[in-house]
Amino acid sequence: MKTPRERILINAYLVFFLVHDMQIGLGIVGVQRVIFVEARQDAWIAVLLSGLWIHLVVFIICQTLKQTEHDNIFSLHTFVYGRVLGWIANGAVVVYFLMVYTSLLLGYAEIMSTWMYPDFPLWSGALVLLLLTVYALYGGGLRFVAGASFLTFFMTIWIVFVFFQPLKYAEWIHLLPIWEATPKQMANGVLKTAYTMLGFEVLYIIYPFVKEKERVHRYAQFGVLLTTFLVAVVTVIAIVFFSPKQLDGTIWASLSMVKIAKLPFFERCEYLLIPLLILVILPNLLMSMWAMTRGGKELFRVKQKYLLFVFAFLSYVVAIIFEKRATINEFIDQVGYYGFGLSFVYPFILYVLVRIKKWAKGSAK
């Protein structure tokens, strides 16, 4: 595989922002409820266990990429499965990022229509985000995505401190008793965390474009660590702020909590937070679309800027199929299950297959 030109390479420290920003998306708005339904007051423990699992997976991903000269998931699939099966496996990766991108369009458009603009049709909200993605990526590549991740991180990290205001109404006894969840409940809680914690799998695709590859693992782990910490914190705050019955019925717990927050210059914080969410999900949109077009380039040998319009059209067609909240939630759940298998389980399988393939080729010599 040819080494990317120097002008499109990124510094290793930007991996921290790419991984973290890909993980922190719309899931942070309502993840507390879906985990609490499964693991109850031990939901924060499920988040920590999920984080530990991701740290291990990131280690495995980086070790896999170091094994051979094939330094992204597309070339690894061809190396392991051969040309035909490898093409099919690569197609599955592209479909995954298509689903992730579409779920982001649907999720944000739904929040906007529910909280701020009830008469704003879902198709128009999705179209605005799609046009923004195409406009941003047409003239820029991964370096632009990395820059956007860097800037939006510092533009939105202050929002975390807004979530601490509800703590003055906290009932800490809601966290007790600890470790009451059964192993099955805890496993379900970890599974439900998957959609929020997904995103680290982009390491498989951005790895060839990093200058200091020996530092990729370190910065990726730092990104996962920050994500785990933030998700665990907002989960604990939601548990101690809401009663168990309230949290069971609160779809977007984060938005409901910030309703009570007051800023000196803004009274209704949720009306400030919802528009700012577009900065939170912008790196997700850009990275998902870039990964999609990068995979399409490997599949069809077509320039990414041409595939950008094709995949944007496909994403929009899929998005406008969904109209009701129930079907949108079902689609997002399916993305989470697909992502769990691809990101939490498959890296171990691929690592073993790469080792076996490498051993077989070495023995043949």
Backbone torsions as a table, in degrees:
resi	resn	phi	psi	omega
1	MET	NA	135.2	-177.9
2	LYS	-72.0	143.2	176.9
3	THR	-73.6	131.7	179.8
4	PRO	-59.8	149.5	-179.7
5	ARG	-62.9	150.4	-174.6
6	GLU	-56.2	-33.9	-173.6
7	ARG	-72.1	-13.8	179.4
8	ILE	-106.8	6.0	178.0
9	LEU	-82.3	154.2	178.6
10	ILE	-120.1	156.9	177.0
11	ASN	-74.1	151.8	-173.7
12	ALA	-63.3	-34.0	-176.9
13	TYR	-63.1	-23.2	178.4
14	LEU	-70.0	-17.3	175.2
15	VAL	-60.2	-37.1	177.4
16	PHE	-54.9	-48.2	-176.8
17	PHE	-72.2	-38.7	-180.0
18	LEU	-64.0	-45.5	-179.0
19	VAL	-68.4	-47.8	-178.4
20	HIS	-63.7	-46.7	-178.3
21	ASP	-66.2	-32.5	176.2
22	MET	-68.3	-32.0	-179.6
23	GLN	-78.0	-39.2	-179.3
24	ILE	-87.1	104.2	179.8
25	GLY	-135.3	-143.6	-179.2
26	LEU	-67.2	-22.0	-179.2
27	GLY	-58.5	-31.4	-178.2
28	ILE	-64.1	-20.0	-178.2
29	VAL	-73.3	-33.5	-175.2
30	GLY	-135.7	13.8	-175.8
31	VAL	-66.5	-27.8	-175.1
32	GLN	-58.8	-43.2	-176.9
33	ARG	-67.1	-46.1	-174.5
34	VAL	-66.1	-31.7	176.6
35	ILE	-76.5	-40.0	-178.2
36	PHE	-63.6	-36.8	179.2
37	VAL	-59.3	-33.2	-177.9
38	GLU	-88.6	-50.3	-171.9
39	ALA	-107.0	1.7	-179.8
40	ARG	53.7	-135.0	-174.7
41	GLN	-69.7	-9.0	175.5
42	ASP	-90.3	15.4	-177.7
43	ALA	-59.6	-37.7	-179.1
44	TRP	-65.8	-29.7	176.5
45	ILE	-68.9	-38.3	177.1
46	ALA	-61.2	-37.7	177.6
47	VAL	-63.5	-44.8	-179.8
48	LEU	-64.7	-39.6	178.2
49	LEU	-65.3	-40.2	176.9
50	SER	-62.6	-41.0	177.8
51	GLY	-62.0	-42.1	178.0
52	LEU	-62.7	-40.4	178.2
53	TRP	-62.7	-40.7	-179.7
54	ILE	-66.3	-39.0	176.3
55	HIS	-57.3	-41.7	178.3
56	LEU	-66.9	-42.0	-179.3
57	VAL	-63.9	-41.7	178.4
58	VAL	-60.9	-40.0	176.5
59	PHE	-60.9	-44.4	-179.3
60	ILE	-65.3	-41.0	179.1
61	ILE	-60.3	-47.3	-178.7
62	CYS	-65.8	-37.8	176.9
63	GLN	-65.9	-37.2	177.8
64	THR	-63.6	-44.7	-178.3
65	LEU	-66.5	-25.0	-179.9
66	LYS	-83.9	-12.2	-171.6
67	GLN	-67.8	-38.1	-174.1
68	THR	-133.6	-179.9	175.4
69	GLU	-77.8	-6.4	178.5
70	HIS	-84.8	105.0	-166.7
71	ASP	-110.0	25.8	165.0
72	ASN	-147.8	169.8	-172.0
73	ILE	-67.9	-27.6	-178.2
74	PHE	-70.8	-45.0	177.5
75	SER	-71.9	-30.2	176.1
76	LEU	-64.6	-40.7	178.5
77	HIS	-62.7	-41.9	177.5
78	THR	-64.7	-39.6	179.0
79	PHE	-63.8	-40.7	-174.7
80	VAL	-84.6	-45.6	-170.9
81	TYR	-100.1	-13.9	-173.7
82	GLY	94.5	177.2	-172.4
83	ARG	-67.0	-46.5	-174.5
84	VAL	-72.7	-55.5	179.8
85	LEU	-64.8	-33.0	176.9
86	GLY	-64.2	-38.6	177.7
87	TRP	-63.1	-41.2	178.6
88	ILE	-65.0	-44.5	178.5
89	ALA	-61.8	-39.8	177.4
90	ASN	-65.6	-36.8	176.3
91	GLY	-61.8	-36.6	178.2
92	ALA	-64.8	-36.1	177.8
93	VAL	-66.4	-42.6	179.1
94	VAL	-63.3	-42.3	178.4
95	VAL	-61.6	-38.6	178.6
96	TYR	-60.0	-48.4	-179.2
97	PHE	-68.3	-29.6	173.2
98	LEU	-62.9	-42.6	178.5
99	MET	-66.4	-41.0	178.9
100	VAL	-61.9	-47.0	-179.3
101	TYR	-61.2	-45.0	-178.8
102	THR	-64.6	-38.9	179.2
103	SER	-64.7	-33.7	176.2
104	LEU	-67.0	-42.5	176.4
105	LEU	-58.0	-48.0	-177.3
106	LEU	-67.1	-43.5	-176.3
107	GLY	-62.9	-47.5	-177.7
108	TYR	-70.6	-40.4	178.7
109	ALA	-61.8	-36.3	178.8
110	GLU	-68.1	-42.0	178.4
111	ILE	-62.1	-43.4	179.6
112	MET	-61.2	-43.4	-177.8
113	SER	-71.6	-29.5	-178.0
114	THR	-80.3	-42.5	-171.1
115	TRP	-96.1	-28.4	-171.4
116	MET	-125.5	-44.5	-173.6
117	TYR	-129.0	83.1	-177.4
118	PRO	-58.7	-30.4	-177.9
119	ASP	-93.1	5.0	-179.3
120	PHE	-81.3	111.6	-176.0
121	PRO	-65.1	146.9	-177.5
122	LEU	-61.4	-38.3	-176.5
123	TRP	-63.7	-33.0	-179.3
124	SER	-75.2	-37.1	176.3
125	GLY	-63.4	-42.8	177.8
126	ALA	-64.1	-37.1	-179.3
127	LEU	-65.0	-40.2	179.2
128	VAL	-60.9	-46.6	179.6
129	LEU	-65.0	-38.4	-179.7
130	LEU	-65.8	-44.0	178.8
131	LEU	-64.5	-36.7	177.3
132	LEU	-63.5	-40.6	179.1
133	THR	-64.4	-48.1	-178.7
134	VAL	-62.4	-44.0	-179.6
135	TYR	-61.8	-41.3	-177.5
136	ALA	-70.9	-39.0	-173.7
137	LEU	-87.7	-21.0	-175.3
138	TYR	-62.2	-36.4	-179.8
139	GLY	-102.3	4.0	-178.6
140	GLY	-142.4	160.0	-179.8
141	GLY	-118.2	-140.1	-176.8
142	LEU	-64.5	-33.8	179.0
143	ARG	-62.2	-37.3	176.8
144	PHE	-67.8	-41.7	178.8
145	VAL	-61.5	-44.2	179.4
146	ALA	-63.1	-41.1	177.8
147	GLY	-64.0	-41.1	177.7
148	ALA	-63.7	-40.0	178.1
149	SER	-63.1	-41.8	179.8
150	PHE	-62.4	-47.6	-176.4
151	LEU	-70.1	-45.8	-177.6
152	THR	-66.8	-28.5	176.7
153	PHE	-59.4	-50.1	-177.2
154	PHE	-76.1	-20.2	178.1
155	MET	-80.9	-18.5	-174.6
156	THR	-121.9	-9.9	-174.8
157	ILE	-62.7	-26.3	-179.9
158	TRP	-64.5	-20.5	-179.4
159	ILE	-59.9	-28.6	-179.6
160	VAL	-55.6	-38.6	-176.1
161	PHE	-69.9	-22.5	176.6
162	VAL	-65.0	-33.1	-177.6
163	PHE	-69.9	-13.8	-179.4
164	PHE	-80.9	-15.6	179.9
165	GLN	-62.5	-38.8	177.6
166	PRO	-63.2	-12.7	-178.1
167	LEU	-63.7	-19.8	179.2
168	LYS	-70.5	-13.0	175.9
169	TYR	-108.6	15.8	-172.5
170	ALA	-70.4	142.1	170.4
171	GLU	-115.7	94.0	-171.9
172	TRP	-66.9	-17.7	179.2
173	ILE	-67.1	-15.8	177.7
174	HIS	-64.1	-18.3	179.4
175	LEU	-80.6	-8.2	-176.8
176	LEU	-103.8	150.8	-5.4
177	PRO	-79.6	149.7	179.8
178	ILE	-83.9	147.5	178.4
179	TRP	63.1	35.0	176.2
180	GLU	-85.3	-23.5	-178.8
181	ALA	-66.2	140.5	176.8
182	THR	-74.4	162.8	176.9
183	PRO	-54.6	-36.7	179.0
184	LYS	-67.2	-44.0	178.4
185	GLN	-62.9	-40.8	179.7
186	MET	-65.8	-41.2	178.1
187	ALA	-62.4	-40.4	177.2
188	ASN	-65.5	-35.9	177.1
189	GLY	-64.4	-41.8	177.3
190	VAL	-63.5	-41.0	179.2
191	LEU	-63.4	-42.0	-179.2
192	LYS	-68.9	-21.6	177.2
193	THR	-74.8	-14.6	-170.0
194	ALA	-56.2	-45.3	-174.8
195	TYR	-62.0	-39.5	179.2
196	THR	-70.0	-37.9	-173.5
197	MET	-90.4	-2.1	176.8
198	LEU	-69.0	159.1	177.9
199	GLY	131.5	-27.2	-179.8
200	PHE	-66.3	-17.3	-179.3
201	GLU	-67.2	-11.7	176.3
202	VAL	-64.2	-14.5	175.5
203	LEU	-56.4	-34.0	179.5
204	TYR	-61.2	-25.1	-172.9
205	ILE	-105.4	-36.5	-176.6
206	ILE	-84.3	-12.6	-174.6
207	TYR	-53.7	-43.9	-179.4
208	PRO	-65.2	-17.0	-174.0
209	PHE	-99.4	10.5	179.4
210	VAL	-100.9	133.4	-177.6
211	LYS	-67.7	-58.3	-175.8
212	GLU	-94.6	83.7	-173.8
213	LYS	-65.1	-25.1	179.8
214	GLU	-69.0	-14.2	-179.8
215	ARG	-102.5	-2.1	-178.0
216	VAL	-59.8	-46.7	-176.8
217	HIS	-60.1	-44.3	-177.7
218	ARG	-60.6	-50.4	-176.7
219	TYR	-71.0	-32.6	176.3
220	ALA	-64.0	-40.9	178.4
221	GLN	-65.1	-38.3	177.0
222	PHE	-62.9	-40.2	178.3
223	GLY	-63.0	-43.7	178.1
224	VAL	-64.7	-39.2	-179.7
225	LEU	-61.5	-44.5	179.2
226	LEU	-65.7	-41.2	178.4
227	THR	-60.8	-47.2	179.7
228	THR	-59.5	-43.2	-179.9
229	PHE	-62.1	-47.3	-177.0
230	LEU	-66.3	-42.9	179.6
231	VAL	-65.5	-40.3	178.1
232	ALA	-63.7	-40.8	-179.1
233	VAL	-64.1	-49.2	-178.4
234	VAL	-67.9	-27.5	176.4
235	THR	-69.3	-44.6	177.8
236	VAL	-61.9	-44.2	-179.5
237	ILE	-60.9	-41.8	179.2
238	ALA	-64.8	-39.4	-178.2
239	ILE	-65.8	-41.7	-176.9
240	VAL	-82.4	-18.3	-179.7
241	PHE	-85.8	-47.2	-179.7
242	PHE	-89.2	154.4	166.6
243	SER	-76.6	158.7	179.5
244	PRO	-54.4	-39.6	-179.9
245	LYS	-67.2	-39.5	178.7
246	GLN	-65.2	-43.9	-177.6
247	LEU	-66.8	-33.0	176.6
248	ASP	-59.8	-32.5	-175.4
249	GLY	-105.4	5.8	-178.7
250	THR	-98.0	110.5	-174.2
251	ILE	-72.1	-49.4	179.8
252	TRP	-111.8	82.6	-173.2
253	ALA	-62.0	-39.3	-177.7
254	SER	-62.7	-44.3	179.6
255	LEU	-66.9	-37.0	179.0
256	SER	-67.0	-34.9	179.8
257	MET	-69.3	-41.8	-175.7
258	VAL	-74.0	-7.1	176.5
259	LYS	-62.1	-29.0	-178.6
260	ILE	-88.2	-10.9	-178.7
261	ALA	-72.1	143.5	179.2
262	LYS	-127.7	128.3	175.2
263	LEU	-109.7	151.2	-178.8
264	PRO	-57.8	-30.1	-175.7
265	PHE	-108.2	0.9	-176.0
266	PHE	-155.6	126.6	-176.3
267	GLU	-90.2	-44.8	-178.7
268	ARG	-95.2	92.0	-173.7
269	CYS	-65.5	-29.1	-178.3
270	GLU	-66.5	-30.2	177.5
271	TYR	-73.1	-18.8	173.5
272	LEU	-87.5	-38.1	-175.4
273	LEU	-70.1	-40.9	-175.3
274	ILE	-62.2	-47.9	174.9
275	PRO	-62.4	-33.8	179.3
276	LEU	-69.1	-19.5	178.3
277	LEU	-60.1	-25.2	179.9
278	ILE	-64.9	-29.9	175.2
279	LEU	-72.5	-30.6	178.4
280	VAL	-69.7	-41.9	-175.7
281	ILE	-90.9	-10.7	-179.4
282	LEU	-56.4	-47.6	176.8
283	PRO	-60.4	-34.2	177.2
284	ASN	-64.0	-45.1	179.2
285	LEU	-61.9	-47.9	-177.5
286	LEU	-65.9	-43.9	-177.7
287	MET	-68.2	-40.7	179.4
288	SER	-63.4	-44.2	179.3
289	MET	-67.3	-40.8	178.3
290	TRP	-63.0	-43.7	178.8
291	ALA	-63.1	-38.3	178.5
292	MET	-62.4	-47.8	-178.8
293	THR	-70.8	-32.0	176.5
294	ARG	-64.5	-43.0	176.1
295	GLY	-65.1	-38.8	177.4
296	GLY	-62.8	-35.4	177.2
297	LYS	-63.5	-38.9	177.7
298	GLU	-68.3	-33.9	-177.5
299	LEU	-77.5	-45.0	-169.3
300	PHE	-112.3	-4.8	-179.8
301	ARG	57.4	44.5	178.2
302	VAL	-120.3	146.8	-179.5
303	LYS	-61.0	144.8	-176.7
304	GLN	-62.1	-35.7	-176.1
305	LYS	-66.8	-26.1	175.7
306	TYR	-78.5	-40.5	179.1
307	LEU	-67.2	-23.2	179.1
308	LEU	-56.3	-43.8	-179.3
309	PHE	-71.5	-37.0	-179.4
310	VAL	-64.7	-49.5	-177.7
311	PHE	-71.0	-32.3	175.9
312	ALA	-62.5	-43.2	178.0
313	PHE	-63.4	-44.1	179.3
314	LEU	-62.0	-43.2	179.8
315	SER	-61.7	-41.4	-178.3
316	TYR	-68.8	-39.4	178.3
317	VAL	-61.4	-43.9	178.4
318	VAL	-64.7	-41.8	-175.8
319	ALA	-63.6	-42.2	-174.6
320	ILE	-75.9	-7.7	175.1
321	ILE	-66.9	-34.1	-174.8
322	PHE	-87.9	131.6	179.6
323	GLU	-125.2	-35.7	-176.3
324	LYS	-96.3	150.4	-178.1
325	ARG	-61.0	-37.5	-178.0
326	ALA	-61.8	-43.4	-179.4
327	THR	-71.2	-33.3	176.7
328	ILE	-64.9	-45.1	179.1
329	ASN	-63.2	-38.8	178.8
330	GLU	-64.4	-40.9	177.9
331	PHE	-63.9	-44.5	179.3
332	ILE	-62.9	-38.6	176.7
333	ASP	-62.5	-40.4	178.6
334	GLN	-64.5	-37.3	175.5
335	VAL	-62.1	-41.6	178.8
336	GLY	-62.5	-42.5	179.4
337	TYR	-66.4	-43.9	178.3
338	TYR	-61.3	-45.6	-179.8
339	GLY	-66.0	-35.3	178.2
340	PHE	-61.6	-44.8	179.1
341	GLY	-66.0	-42.9	-177.1
342	LEU	-72.2	-36.1	-171.8
343	SER	-101.3	-34.0	-175.8
344	PHE	-94.6	-26.1	-174.7
345	VAL	-113.6	-48.2	-173.5
346	TYR	-57.9	-36.1	179.2
347	PRO	-54.7	-33.8	178.5
348	PHE	-69.8	-40.5	178.4
349	ILE	-64.6	-45.7	-179.0
350	LEU	-63.9	-38.0	178.5
351	TYR	-60.6	-45.6	179.5
352	VAL	-64.2	-43.1	-179.5
353	LEU	-63.9	-39.5	177.9
354	VAL	-64.6	-42.2	178.6
355	ARG	-63.2	-42.1	179.6
356	ILE	-65.2	-44.9	-179.8
357	LYS	-62.7	-43.1	179.4
358	LYS	-64.6	-40.0	178.3
359	TRP	-66.0	-41.0	-179.1
360	ALA	-64.0	-42.1	178.9
361	LYS	-67.7	-34.6	178.3
362	GLY	-69.3	-38.4	179.2
363	SER	-68.9	-33.7	179.7
364	ALA	-65.1	-30.3	179.4
365	LYS	-72.6	NA	NA
